[in-house]
Amino acid sequence: MTTPNFEQMSKSELRAYLRHHPNDTQAFDVLIDKLEAALVVN
């Protein structure tokens, strides 16, 4: 099984993925990074 490319996923795609894979810390970390980056820009 291959791991999805979380960096290329949108925030909404990552949220949907995490609903089905709540223990995936790598995906969670990428989502947090994207959310933090959005806060810095705005």
N, C-alpha and C positions, 0 to 999 in steps of 0.2 A: 504494500500500500504506500502510495506517495503522499508526502505532506503538501498541503496547499501552500501557495506562495502568499503568505499573509501580508507582505509588504505591498502587493499589487491589489489587495482587496480594499474596497471602500469601508468606511466606518460602519455603515449599515450591513454590509456583507459580513464583516467580522462579528457584529452583534448577533446576526442570525446564526452564524457558525457556532458561536459560543453558547447559544441557547441549546444546541444539540451536543456540544462538547464542553461542558462547564469546567472540566478539569484540565483543559489544554492551556497550560500557563504560557506557552510561547505565543499563542494567538492573543491571550489576554494582555501580555506585555506589549505586543504590537499595537493593539487597540488603545491602550493607555498612552503610548508614545504619540499616536495620531491625535488623540484628544488633547494632550498637553500642547502639541504643536499648534493646534487650532486656537488654543487659548493665547499663545504667545503672539500669533499673527493678528488676532482680533484685538 
